[in-house]
């Protein structure tokens, strides 16, 4: 992985409808946001509320981080983007 995820923190953002989490490329913090719809695609049986989305994130954290790393790796060569949104098409 080009990105390290040493901090397991994640938070649900009700107004944006998704979960935020962070990774690091050396000393640069990269923020990621995974939409509710993407989490529902990962686990269609999970409850569609804050607890359900956070549980889906936690249970699928490795997969989500792999997608985040892949998304970042494709984009970092083209520009200096430090924030990424993961959508259903990423999964």
Helices and strands as residue ranges (DSSP letters): E 10-13, E 18-25, E 28-35, H 36-42, H 50-59, H 61-76, E 83-86, G 88-90
